[in-house]
Structures are given as C-alpha cells and as structure tokens.
C-alpha cells in the first residue's frame, strides 16, 4: 500500500493490528479507495496467508446466483446445476474470504450468512450434508450500513457480527500528500506493462494541478489516468502540463478541469456560489450540478460531500475574518440576512467543533476531509476558538 500521509499510516497500523487476530473485519470507504488491497494485506499478514484469498463481489452477482456462489451446490439443485460445485466458503477453508460490497447482499441471504458466521458450518444448495467452516471473513462496503440498518435494508445482528473491528480506508482527497508517490508507482507499473521507459519524469506543474482535483474515483481514477499518461508519453518518459490537458480532454470531453477553474477563481469560491444559488440546500445544489454535468456543461464538482468540504473551508475563512463571530461569518457566507440565517447552524456546528478540538492531532482528525489550501484558515480559526 503506497503512501506516507498520516491518514494512510494510521490505516496501515489498524490493518497490521487486526491481521494477527481471527476476528471478522469491516472495511469502510468510497469506491476505488483500495478496500480490496487492504483486505489482501490483512490476509497476507495473517497466519492464513498460505491459503487462498477468495473474493466474492456481492454487488455484481445476480441475487439468484449469489447463494450458490457463496455456499456451492449439488447436481440437480436447480436448473443448470449439471454438477456439484464448491462455493467460496468451501474454497476459502482455513483461509480468508473477502465479501466486497456487503451492503448489496439480499436480505434473505444475509440471514443465512449470519447463521454460518455464528455456527461455523453450512450446507451446499440442495444438499443435506453439513460442512464445517473455518473461514476468516473480511467484508467491505461504500455504503452507510448503520443507516441501512435503521431503514431495515441490512440486518442489525449481521452488522454487529461483521463490525467487530472496522477500518476506514481514506479517500484520495483526504491523503492528497500521497498523490505524488502513487503517481510514480502507477507510472512505473504501466511502463513495465508497455515495455516503455523505466524512469519517468512528471513535471511539478502536473502534480500541482492534480492536487486541485477532488478525485471522486479515488486511487482507481488515478491509476486510469496514469495508464493514459503511459500510452501518450511512452516515447519520452516525461509527463507535461500539455499532456495532462490532452489526456483530461480525451477522458472527459467538454469538462473544464479543476486547475482551469482554479485559475479563474478558487474552487471554494465557486462552491460558495453554487451553495448560495441553492439557498444552502446542498442536496438541491448537487442535483442541479449533476443535471448540468449530464447536459455536457463543465462542472468541476458534482458530489454533495465535496461541496460540503469546500463550504466548510470557506466558513473557516469567514470565521477568521469575523474574529470568531459566528453570526457575522454566517452573514458573510450567506451574502444576505436571510441566507445568513439558513447557514448559521452549520457555522455554529463548525465553531463548536473547533472549540472541542484540543491538540493539533485531534484537530486534523476532526477536519481530515478539508481540501488542500485551507490549512492556515483552520489553524487560525482553531486558535480563535481556543483563545
């Protein structure tokens, strides 16, 4: 796992700590952030490393087939079952089973999975014979399972059975300092596949520009971008800003890159404009931006979470300018009295978080998703809140 950021080091410490145990592990994180890689790390660091690492993607298998995929079946169990077949639990005996996107598993099958985890045995579909199971389960999801439990879309008892030890895998935007080493890693990897130049040079302007991107596709998106770089620049072994612009335009025709938006004004200011237009209803702002994106307009951010993170940064700047006066900061953010009243609860919540945060490490954890460029505003606002 590539990275030297505090967020990544903390995650790796958790993975090392839990790998030596027999407990189930729940990996939480956005799509593309490296949950399967983390699961493989747990397996390879465990006493079960000599066995197979079996993967079942709960979100890609049709509901009528996933039970057979997990537990196997005997000949004649259903139409098309022409022979006995082992399932993932049987293949992963005395080893590790990775259940990716566990939140997409049908409710009926969740009941059976819970029983297997509790009793340590199962039956193949259509079979009466019990099979003993010694399998270490690692599950992953990008969904909010606790909310799904509240909405009765995920079994509460299964959630607690899987959630013995949860590890959150940080999104790329939360560890943007890892961008350069990740980029170097992928460039070397793709170069080997293409038999291109062994050594690559990426101009500093390229990295600076990429740091302005919010990376909704996370590390997977970066890997794809590096593959395009390797194809375009294989003859020179050098990636320039011109190459970046060409690759971006090829992958996202008509989409204005974030570094061009930043040149015309900060993404935070742009976000503030979108929030004001939606009267600080970020759900409505997101829907409007996604409609514009589908229509082919240039939209640098179309995710509610990213809008929220940048809005937090702008609120921190406003609190610093208002010397900690939450009402004055809310009026500045809102642009008028009515909008200021709408945003005031959000401003007060951020101020309370600043007051509650003690040491710098706690402050960084509290505001871990703050975009790059707001570090000074965060420090100054914290000093005002604690002062």
C-alpha positions as CSV (number, residue, x, y, z in Angstrom):
1,X,0.0,0.0,0.0
2,X,1.5,3.3,-1.2
3,X,1.5,6.4,0.9
4,X,3.2,8.3,3.7
5,X,0.4,10.6,4.9
6,X,-0.8,10.4,8.5
7,X,-4.2,9.1,7.3
8,X,-2.6,6.2,5.4
9,X,-0.1,5.4,8.2
10,X,-2.9,5.2,10.7
11,X,-4.9,2.9,8.5
12,X,-1.9,0.6,8.0
13,X,-1.4,0.4,11.7
14,X,-5.0,-0.7,12.1
15,X,-4.6,-3.4,9.4
16,X,-1.4,-4.7,11.0
17,X,-3.1,-4.9,14.4
18,X,-6.1,-6.8,13.3
19,X,-4.4,-9.1,10.8
20,X,-2.9,-11.3,13.6
21,X,-6.4,-12.0,15.0
22,X,-9.2,-14.3,13.9
23,X,-11.9,-11.6,14.1
24,X,-14.1,-10.5,11.2
25,X,-13.1,-7.1,9.7
26,X,-15.3,-4.5,8.1
27,X,-13.5,-2.2,5.7
28,X,-15.3,1.1,5.1
29,X,-14.6,3.6,2.3
30,X,-15.6,5.1,-1.0
31,X,-15.4,3.1,-4.3
32,X,-11.9,3.0,-5.7
33,X,-10.1,3.9,-2.5
34,X,-8.3,0.5,-2.1
35,X,-10.5,-1.7,0.1
36,X,-9.6,-4.9,-1.7
37,X,-5.9,-4.1,-1.4
38,X,-6.4,-3.6,2.3
39,X,-8.2,-6.9,2.6
40,X,-5.3,-8.6,0.8
41,X,-2.9,-7.0,3.2
42,X,-4.8,-8.4,6.1
43,X,-4.7,-11.9,4.6
44,X,-1.0,-11.8,3.7
45,X,-0.1,-10.6,7.2
46,X,-2.2,-13.3,8.9
47,X,-1.5,-16.9,9.9
48,X,-3.8,-17.9,7.0
49,X,-1.5,-16.3,4.3
50,X,-0.6,-19.7,2.8
51,X,-4.2,-20.3,1.8
52,X,-6.2,-18.8,-1.0
53,X,-7.6,-15.3,-0.8
54,X,-11.2,-15.8,-2.2
55,X,-13.2,-12.8,-3.4
56,X,-17.0,-12.5,-3.8
57,X,-18.4,-9.3,-5.2
58,X,-21.8,-9.1,-3.7
59,X,-22.8,-6.2,-5.9
60,X,-22.1,-7.8,-9.3
61,X,-23.6,-11.3,-8.9
62,X,-27.3,-11.8,-9.7
63,X,-29.3,-12.3,-6.5
64,X,-30.5,-15.8,-7.6
65,X,-26.9,-16.9,-8.1
66,X,-25.1,-15.4,-5.1
67,X,-26.2,-18.2,-2.6
68,X,-24.6,-20.8,-4.9
69,X,-21.5,-18.6,-5.3
70,X,-21.0,-18.5,-1.5
71,X,-22.0,-22.0,-0.5
72,X,-21.9,-24.1,-3.6
73,X,-24.5,-26.5,-4.9
74,X,-25.0,-30.2,-5.7
75,X,-26.0,-31.6,-9.1
76,X,-29.7,-31.1,-9.8
77,X,-30.2,-28.4,-7.1
78,X,-31.7,-26.1,-9.7
79,X,-31.9,-25.7,-13.5
80,X,-28.5,-25.6,-14.9
81,X,-26.8,-27.3,-12.0
82,X,-25.2,-30.1,-14.0
83,X,-22.5,-31.0,-11.5
84,X,-21.5,-30.5,-7.9
85,X,-19.8,-27.2,-7.3
86,X,-17.8,-25.8,-4.3
87,X,-18.7,-22.3,-3.1
88,X,-16.5,-19.5,-1.8
89,X,-16.8,-20.7,1.8
90,X,-15.5,-24.1,0.9
91,X,-12.7,-22.9,-1.3
92,X,-11.6,-20.5,1.4
93,X,-11.4,-23.2,4.1
94,X,-8.8,-22.3,6.7
95,X,-8.1,-19.1,4.8
96,X,-9.7,-15.7,4.0
97,X,-13.0,-14.8,2.3
98,X,-13.4,-11.2,1.1
99,X,-17.0,-10.1,0.7
100,X,-16.9,-6.9,-1.4
101,X,-19.9,-4.5,-1.3
102,X,-21.6,-6.5,1.5
103,X,-24.3,-3.8,1.6
104,X,-25.6,-5.0,-1.7
105,X,-26.3,-8.6,-0.4
106,X,-30.0,-9.5,-0.5
107,X,-31.7,-9.6,3.0
108,X,-32.7,-13.2,2.7
109,X,-29.1,-14.2,2.1
110,X,-27.9,-12.0,5.0
111,X,-29.9,-14.3,7.3
112,X,-28.0,-17.4,6.0
113,X,-24.6,-15.7,6.2
114,X,-25.3,-14.7,9.8
115,X,-26.0,-18.3,10.7
116,X,-22.8,-19.5,9.0
117,X,-20.8,-16.9,10.9
118,X,-22.4,-17.9,14.2
119,X,-22.3,-21.7,13.8
120,X,-19.3,-22.2,11.6
121,X,-21.0,-24.6,9.3
122,X,-23.2,-24.6,6.2
123,X,-24.9,-26.7,3.5
124,X,-24.5,-26.5,-0.2
125,X,-27.6,-25.5,-2.1
126,X,-29.7,-28.7,-2.5
127,X,-27.6,-30.8,-0.1
128,X,-28.4,-32.2,3.4
129,X,-24.8,-32.7,4.4
130,X,-23.3,-30.1,6.8
131,X,-19.8,-28.8,6.0
132,X,-17.7,-27.4,8.8
133,X,-16.4,-23.9,8.1
134,X,-13.1,-22.4,9.3
135,X,-13.0,-19.1,7.3
136,X,-11.8,-15.6,8.2
137,X,-14.3,-13.1,6.8
138,X,-13.3,-9.6,5.7
139,X,-16.2,-7.5,4.3
140,X,-16.2,-4.1,2.6
141,X,-18.7,-1.5,1.7
142,X,-19.0,2.0,0.5
143,X,-22.5,2.3,2.0
144,X,-23.6,3.6,5.4
145,X,-24.6,0.3,6.9
146,X,-25.9,1.9,10.1
147,X,-28.3,3.9,8.1
148,X,-29.3,0.8,6.2
149,X,-29.9,-1.0,9.5
150,X,-32.2,1.9,10.6
151,X,-34.0,1.7,7.2
152,X,-34.4,-2.1,7.6
153,X,-32.3,-2.8,4.5
154,X,-29.5,-4.5,6.4
155,X,-29.8,-6.9,9.3
156,X,-28.7,-5.4,12.6
157,X,-27.4,-8.6,14.0
158,X,-25.2,-9.3,10.9
159,X,-23.9,-5.7,11.1
160,X,-22.7,-6.2,14.6
161,X,-21.3,-9.7,13.7
162,X,-19.2,-8.1,10.9
163,X,-18.4,-4.9,12.7
164,X,-16.1,-6.5,15.3
165,X,-13.2,-4.4,14.0
166,X,-13.9,-1.6,11.5
167,X,-11.1,0.0,9.4
168,X,-11.9,3.1,7.4
169,X,-9.9,3.4,4.2
170,X,-9.3,7.2,3.5
171,X,-10.3,8.7,0.2
172,X,-7.5,10.0,-2.0
173,X,-8.6,13.7,-1.4
174,X,-8.1,13.0,2.3
175,X,-4.5,12.0,1.8
176,X,-3.6,14.2,-1.1
177,X,0.1,14.2,0.0
178,X,0.2,10.6,-1.2
179,X,-0.7,11.7,-4.8
180,X,3.0,12.1,-6.0
181,X,4.2,8.7,-4.7
182,X,1.1,7.0,-6.0
183,X,1.5,8.6,-9.4
184,X,5.2,7.5,-9.5
185,X,4.1,3.9,-8.6
186,X,1.5,3.6,-11.3
187,X,3.7,5.1,-13.9
188,X,6.4,2.5,-13.2
189,X,3.8,-0.2,-13.2
190,X,2.2,0.8,-16.5
191,X,5.7,1.4,-18.1
192,X,6.6,-2.3,-17.3
193,X,3.4,-3.5,-19.0
194,X,4.0,-1.4,-22.1
195,X,7.8,-2.1,-22.1
196,X,8.3,1.7,-22.1
197,X,10.8,3.9,-20.4
198,X,11.8,2.5,-16.9
199,X,12.3,6.0,-15.5
200,X,9.5,8.6,-15.7
201,X,9.6,12.4,-15.0
202,X,6.4,14.1,-14.0
203,X,6.6,17.9,-14.1
204,X,5.8,19.6,-10.8
205,X,3.1,21.6,-12.5
206,X,1.3,18.4,-13.3
207,X,1.2,17.3,-9.6
208,X,0.1,20.8,-8.5
209,X,-2.7,20.8,-11.0
210,X,-3.8,17.3,-10.0
211,X,-3.9,18.3,-6.3
212,X,-6.8,20.6,-7.2
213,X,-8.9,17.6,-8.3
214,X,-11.3,16.1,-5.8
215,X,-10.8,12.5,-7.1
216,X,-14.3,11.1,-6.9
217,X,-13.0,7.8,-8.4
218,X,-10.1,7.8,-5.8
219,X,-7.0,5.7,-6.4
220,X,-8.7,3.8,-9.2
221,X,-9.3,7.0,-11.1
222,X,-5.6,8.0,-10.7
223,X,-4.4,4.6,-11.9
224,X,-6.5,5.0,-15.1
225,X,-5.1,8.5,-15.6
226,X,-1.6,7.1,-15.3
227,X,-2.3,4.4,-17.8
228,X,-3.3,7.1,-20.3
229,X,-0.1,9.0,-19.5
230,X,2.0,5.9,-20.1
231,X,0.4,5.4,-23.6
232,X,0.7,9.1,-24.6
233,X,4.2,9.7,-23.2
234,X,5.9,6.3,-23.7
235,X,8.4,7.6,-26.2
236,X,9.6,10.5,-24.0
237,X,9.1,9.2,-20.4
238,X,8.1,12.7,-19.4
239,X,4.6,14.0,-18.5
240,X,4.0,17.7,-19.0
241,X,1.0,20.0,-18.4
242,X,0.2,19.8,-22.1
243,X,0.0,16.0,-21.7
244,X,-2.3,16.4,-18.7
245,X,-4.6,18.7,-20.6
246,X,-4.8,16.4,-23.6
247,X,-5.4,13.3,-21.5
248,X,-8.1,15.1,-19.4
249,X,-9.9,16.3,-22.6
250,X,-9.8,12.8,-24.1
251,X,-11.2,11.2,-21.0
252,X,-13.7,13.9,-20.2
253,X,-14.7,15.7,-23.4
254,X,-16.1,19.2,-22.7
255,X,-15.4,19.0,-18.9
256,X,-13.4,22.0,-17.7
257,X,-10.5,20.7,-15.5
258,X,-10.4,21.9,-11.9
259,X,-7.0,23.6,-12.4
260,X,-8.5,25.8,-15.1
261,X,-11.4,26.6,-12.7
262,X,-8.9,27.5,-10.0
263,X,-7.1,29.8,-12.4
264,X,-10.3,31.8,-12.7
265,X,-11.1,31.7,-9.0
266,X,-10.8,29.2,-6.2
267,X,-13.0,26.1,-6.1
268,X,-14.1,27.2,-2.7
269,X,-15.5,30.5,-4.1
270,X,-17.2,28.6,-6.9
271,X,-18.7,26.2,-4.4
272,X,-19.9,29.1,-2.3
273,X,-21.7,30.4,-5.4
274,X,-23.4,27.1,-6.0
275,X,-24.5,26.8,-2.4
276,X,-25.9,30.4,-2.4
277,X,-27.8,29.6,-5.6
278,X,-29.5,26.7,-3.8
279,X,-30.1,28.6,-0.6
280,X,-27.6,26.3,1.1
281,X,-29.6,23.2,0.4
282,X,-26.6,21.1,-0.7
283,X,-28.9,18.2,-1.9
284,X,-30.6,20.6,-4.3
285,X,-27.2,22.1,-5.3
286,X,-25.9,18.6,-6.1
287,X,-28.9,17.7,-8.2
288,X,-28.6,20.9,-10.2
289,X,-24.9,20.3,-10.8
290,X,-25.4,16.7,-11.8
291,X,-28.1,17.8,-14.3
292,X,-25.7,20.4,-15.8
293,X,-23.0,17.7,-16.0
294,X,-25.3,15.3,-17.8
295,X,-26.1,18.1,-20.2
296,X,-22.4,18.4,-21.1
297,X,-21.6,21.5,-19.2
298,X,-18.2,21.9,-17.4
299,X,-18.8,21.1,-13.7
300,X,-15.6,20.7,-11.6
301,X,-17.5,19.2,-8.6
302,X,-20.8,17.4,-8.6
303,X,-20.7,15.4,-5.4
304,X,-22.5,16.6,-2.3
305,X,-19.6,15.5,0.0
306,X,-17.1,17.5,-1.9
307,X,-19.4,20.6,-1.9
308,X,-19.7,20.2,1.9
309,X,-15.9,20.0,2.4
310,X,-15.2,23.2,0.4
311,X,-18.1,25.0,2.1
312,X,-16.5,24.1,5.4
313,X,-13.2,25.6,4.2
314,X,-15.0,28.9,3.2
315,X,-16.8,29.0,6.6
316,X,-13.4,28.7,8.4
317,X,-12.1,31.6,6.3
318,X,-15.2,33.6,7.2
319,X,-14.8,32.8,10.9
320,X,-11.2,34.1,10.8
321,X,-12.2,37.3,9.1
322,X,-15.1,37.8,11.6
323,X,-12.7,37.1,14.6
324,X,-14.9,34.2,15.7
325,X,-18.2,36.0,15.5
326,X,-20.4,33.1,14.1
327,X,-23.4,35.4,13.2
328,X,-21.1,37.8,11.2
329,X,-19.4,34.9,9.5
330,X,-22.8,33.4,8.5
331,X,-23.9,36.7,7.0
332,X,-20.7,36.9,5.0
333,X,-21.1,33.3,3.8
334,X,-24.8,33.8,3.0
335,X,-24.5,37.1,1.2
336,X,-27.7,38.4,2.7
337,X,-29.6,38.3,6.0
338,X,-32.0,35.5,5.1
339,X,-29.3,33.2,3.7
340,X,-27.1,34.0,6.6
341,X,-29.9,32.6,9.0
342,X,-30.0,29.5,6.8
343,X,-26.3,28.8,7.1
344,X,-25.9,29.9,10.7
345,X,-26.5,26.4,12.2
346,X,-23.7,25.0,10.0
347,X,-21.4,27.8,11.1
348,X,-22.1,27.2,14.7
349,X,-21.5,23.5,14.4
350,X,-18.1,24.1,12.9
351,X,-17.3,26.6,15.6
352,X,-18.3,24.1,18.3
353,X,-16.0,21.5,16.6
354,X,-13.1,24.0,16.7
355,X,-13.7,24.7,20.4
356,X,-13.9,21.0,21.2
357,X,-10.8,20.0,19.3
358,X,-7.7,20.0,21.6
359,X,-4.3,19.0,20.3
360,X,-3.4,19.5,16.7
361,X,-3.7,15.8,16.0
362,X,-7.3,15.9,17.2
363,X,-8.0,18.9,15.1
364,X,-6.6,17.2,12.0
365,X,-8.8,14.1,12.6
366,X,-11.9,16.3,13.1
367,X,-11.2,18.1,9.8
368,X,-9.5,15.3,7.9
369,X,-11.6,15.9,4.8
370,X,-10.8,19.6,4.5
371,X,-9.5,20.3,0.9
372,X,-5.9,21.4,0.3
373,X,-5.5,25.2,0.7
374,X,-7.4,25.7,3.9
375,X,-4.8,24.7,6.4
376,X,-3.9,28.2,7.5
377,X,-7.6,29.1,7.9
378,X,-8.1,26.0,10.0
379,X,-5.2,26.8,12.3
380,X,-6.2,30.5,12.8
381,X,-9.9,29.6,13.4
382,X,-8.8,27.0,15.9
383,X,-6.6,29.5,17.7
384,X,-9.6,31.9,17.9
385,X,-11.9,29.2,19.2
386,X,-9.4,28.1,21.9
387,X,-8.2,31.6,22.7
